[in-house]
Amino acid sequence: MWNDRLDRLQEFPFRRLAALLAGIDPPPGETFDLTIGEPQHRPPPLLAEVVARHAHEWNRYPPLNGTAAFRRAVCAWLARRYHLPPEALDPERHVLPVAGTKEALFLLPEVLVPERPEGPRPAVLVPNPVYAVYVGAAVLAGAEPVYLPATRETGFLPDLDALEPALLERTAALYLCSPANPQGAVADLAYWRRAVRLARRYGFVLLADECYAQLYDREPPPGALEAAWAEDRSFSGVLAFHSLSKRSSAAGLRSGFVAGDPEVLARFLRLRAYAAAVQPLPLMAAATALWAEESHVEANRALYRRKFDIAERRLSNRFGFYRPAGGFFLWLEVGDGEAATVELWRRGGVKVLPGGYLAVPDREGRNPARGYVRLAMVHDEATLERALDRLVEVLG
C-alpha cells in the first residue's frame, strides 16, 4: 500500500525542470539560477556565537518537545508579532519545535486524517499552485488532495466561499500559505477568520503555513493564530507553522515550530516520538536567541525590499508584473512557462521554474499556472540586475 501511494505522487518540480533542460546548453559566460528559494543573505553572527557557547551540550540527548527556554521565546515572539495577550499561549501546551516546517507540514495529516473503510474518502484541501509537500502528506495519509484554484481571478488565494458543504464535511485539513508561494499574496485578517470559522464549523484543522510571514514588503501580514484568538479566545482547530529559514537566512539550521491547538499538538508529539528528528541543544539555543532578536530580521527585509525595487524598475508594465506583498518570489506571466524557461536558458543563461510545474491541471486539463514562471529573488542586487536585464533581452 505504501508503495502504491508513493507511485501516485507527482515528480518534484526541480526534477521536471532538469528533464526539460537536459541537453540544452546556455550561451558562454555568466549564468543565473533563479529557481530555488534558498536564502543567500548571511545569517546573523548571533547564530554561530550561541552555538559555540553551548558546545558543551553536544553530548546530551535533546528533549522531544524542546527546551523550556525555546518554547517561552516562541510564545513571547508570537504574542508580540500577532498582538496576542501574554497569557494566550502556554509554552507547555501551545508550541512544539520541529526540524524545519517541512517535517511538520508533511507529518500532521497522519494524525488528522481519519480511517474510513466505508463512506466518503477524507479530503485534504490545498491551494493550486501547490507546495508538493502538502500533496504528498495528503496522499500518504490516505486522503484525497483537493486542489483549490489560487489564480489572479481569486486574488492568488483560494476562494473559501466557493467550497461546497459536501466537500467541507469530508475535509480533514486545509492548507493555506500566506504570504503565498509562489504568488506573494497575503491573506488579510478577515480571510483568516473565514478560514477559522470553516474549520470549526466542519471539524477540520486549518494548517497555516506562514514561513514567509516575516518577509513582507510594507505591512506585516496577519496570521491564523491572531484570527483564531479574535474569534473566540482559543486556538481550537488551528495550527500555524513558522521557520527561521527565511526570517533569519538560516535554512541549514533546520529549525521551526508549530503552534496552536493543544489537543492536536499532543497527538502530534506522540507521533514524533517514534521517528521525528530532534534538534540538538546547541542549535536549539541558537534558535531561541534568534526568535528573541529582531534587528537582523529588519535588515533582512530591507535587503529584499531593495531587490523588489530593482525588479519594479526593470519589469514594470511587462509580464503582468506586480510587487508581491510578501515572500521573495516573482510570479511573471509569460504566455507559456515551459517555452519561456527553455528560451531563457538557451539564449540567456537564466534558469527559472515553469509555473505549471507548481500546479495541477483541473478536470478539464487546464493548468492554472501554465502561463507563468517563478523567479527566486535571493541573489545579491548586482546579480539580480544582470539576470533581469537578460530576461528582458530574451523575452522582450
LINCOR-V760224 format. One record per backbone hydrogen bond with DSSP energy under -0.5 kcal/mol. CO is the residue of the C=O (numbers start at 1). NH is the residue of the N-H. E is the energy in kcal/mol with one decimal. If there is no record, write none. Layout:
{{CO NH E} {CO NH E}}
This chain:
{{1 5 -2.3} {2 6 -2.2} {3 7 -2.2} {4 8 -0.7} {5 8 -0.9} {6 9 -1.5} {12 15 -1.0} {12 16 -1.6} {13 17 -2.3} {14 18 -2.1} {15 19 -2.0} {16 20 -2.3} {17 21 -2.2} {18 22 -0.6} {19 22 -0.5} {21 24 -2.2} {23 25 -0.6} {32 34 -0.7} {32 351 -3.6} {34 376 -2.7} {36 38 -1.9} {37 39 -0.6} {44 47 -1.8} {44 48 -0.5} {45 49 -2.2} {46 50 -2.5} {47 51 -2.1} {48 52 -2.3} {49 53 -2.0} {50 54 -1.4} {52 55 -1.5} {54 57 -2.1} {55 58 -1.4} {57 60 -1.7} {63 66 -1.5} {67 71 -2.2} {68 72 -2.4} {69 73 -2.3} {70 74 -2.4} {71 75 -2.3} {72 76 -2.4} {73 77 -2.2} {74 78 -2.9} {75 79 -2.2} {76 80 -2.1} {77 81 -3.2} {78 82 -2.5} {79 84 -1.6} {80 83 -0.7} {85 88 -2.3} {86 89 -0.6} {88 90 -0.5} {89 91 -0.6} {90 93 -1.9} {90 94 -3.0} {94 260 -2.0} {96 258 -2.4} {98 100 -2.2} {98 256 -2.1} {100 103 -0.9} {100 104 -0.9} {101 105 -3.0} {102 106 -1.9} {103 107 -2.4} {104 108 -2.2} {107 110 -1.8} {108 111 -2.1} {108 112 -0.6} {109 112 -0.7} {109 113 -2.7} {112 114 -0.6} {114 116 -0.7} {122 144 -2.8} {123 172 -3.4} {123 173 -1.0} {124 146 -2.6} {125 175 -2.8} {126 148 -3.1} {128 150 -2.6} {130 132 -0.5} {131 134 -1.6} {131 135 -0.9} {132 136 -2.5} {133 137 -2.5} {134 138 -2.1} {135 139 -2.7} {136 140 -2.4} {137 141 -1.0} {138 143 -2.7} {139 142 -1.5} {143 145 -0.6} {144 124 -2.5} {145 147 -0.5} {146 126 -2.6} {147 149 -0.6} {148 128 -2.3} {149 159 -0.5} {151 154 -1.0} {151 156 -3.7} {152 155 -1.4} {154 157 -0.8} {158 160 -1.1} {159 162 -1.3} {160 163 -1.2} {164 167 -0.7} {164 168 -2.3} {165 169 -2.4} {166 170 -0.5} {167 170 -1.1} {168 171 -1.2} {170 123 -2.8} {172 205 -1.7} {173 125 -2.6} {174 207 -3.1} {176 209 -3.0} {180 182 -0.6} {180 184 -2.7} {184 325 -0.9} {184 326 -1.0} {185 179 -0.7} {185 180 -2.6} {188 192 -2.2} {189 193 -2.5} {190 194 -1.9} {191 195 -2.1} {192 196 -2.4} {193 197 -2.4} {194 198 -2.3} {195 199 -2.3} {196 200 -2.3} {197 201 -2.5} {198 202 -2.5} {199 203 -1.0} {199 204 -1.3} {205 174 -2.1} {205 207 -0.6} {206 208 -0.8} {206 239 -2.6} {207 176 -2.3} {207 209 -0.9} {208 210 -1.0} {208 241 -2.5} {209 178 -1.7} {210 213 -1.8} {212 215 -1.9} {212 327 -0.7} {213 221 -0.5} {214 216 -0.9} {215 327 -2.8} {223 227 -1.8} {224 228 -2.7} {225 229 -2.5} {226 230 -1.9} {227 231 -1.5} {228 232 -1.8} {228 234 -0.7} {229 233 -2.2} {235 238 -1.8} {235 261 -0.6} {237 206 -2.9} {238 261 -2.5} {239 208 -3.1} {240 259 -2.4} {241 210 -1.8} {242 257 -2.6} {243 247 -0.6} {244 248 -1.7} {244 250 -1.4} {245 251 -0.6} {246 249 -0.6} {248 44 -0.5} {250 253 -1.5} {250 254 -0.5} {251 254 -1.1} {255 244 -2.4} {256 98 -2.3} {257 242 -2.3} {258 96 -2.2} {259 240 -2.9} {261 265 -2.1} {262 266 -2.0} {263 267 -1.6} {264 268 -2.6} {265 269 -2.5} {266 270 -1.4} {267 271 -1.7} {268 272 -2.7} {269 273 -1.4} {271 274 -1.7} {271 275 -0.7} {272 276 -1.3} {280 284 -2.4} {281 285 -2.3} {282 286 -1.6} {283 287 -2.5} {284 288 -2.5} {285 289 -2.0} {286 290 -2.2} {287 291 -2.3} {288 292 -0.9} {290 293 -1.1} {294 298 -2.2} {295 299 -2.0} {296 300 -1.8} {297 301 -2.6} {298 302 -2.0} {299 303 -1.7} {300 304 -1.8} {301 305 -2.5} {302 306 -1.9} {303 307 -1.5} {304 308 -2.1} {305 309 -2.0} {306 310 -1.9} {307 311 -2.2} {308 312 -2.5} {309 313 -2.1} {310 314 -2.4} {311 315 -2.9} {312 316 -1.5} {315 318 -2.4} {318 321 -2.1} {319 333 -2.7} {322 324 -0.7} {325 217 -2.5} {328 377 -3.1} {330 332 -0.6} {330 375 -2.3} {332 334 -0.7} {332 373 -2.0} {334 336 -1.1} {336 340 -2.5} {337 341 -2.1} {338 342 -2.3} {339 343 -2.4} {340 344 -2.7} {341 345 -1.8} {342 346 -2.9} {343 347 -2.8} {343 348 -0.7} {344 348 -1.2} {344 349 -0.5} {344 350 -2.1} {345 349 -0.8} {349 32 -3.2} {349 351 -0.5} {350 352 -0.6} {351 34 -2.8} {352 354 -0.5} {353 374 -2.7} {354 357 -1.4} {355 358 -2.1} {356 359 -1.1} {358 129 -0.6} {358 130 -3.5} {362 365 -2.4} {365 367 -0.5} {366 362 -2.4} {366 368 -0.6} {367 370 -1.5} {369 372 -1.9} {370 337 -2.9} {371 334 -3.2} {371 335 -1.2} {372 355 -3.4} {372 356 -0.5} {373 332 -2.3} {374 353 -1.9} {375 330 -2.5} {375 377 -0.6} {376 378 -1.4} {378 40 -0.6} {380 384 -2.3} {381 385 -2.4} {382 386 -1.9} {383 387 -2.4} {384 388 -2.8} {385 389 -2.2} {386 390 -2.1} {387 391 -2.2} {388 392 -2.3} {389 393 -2.2} {390 394 -2.1} {391 395 -2.9} {392 396 -2.1}}
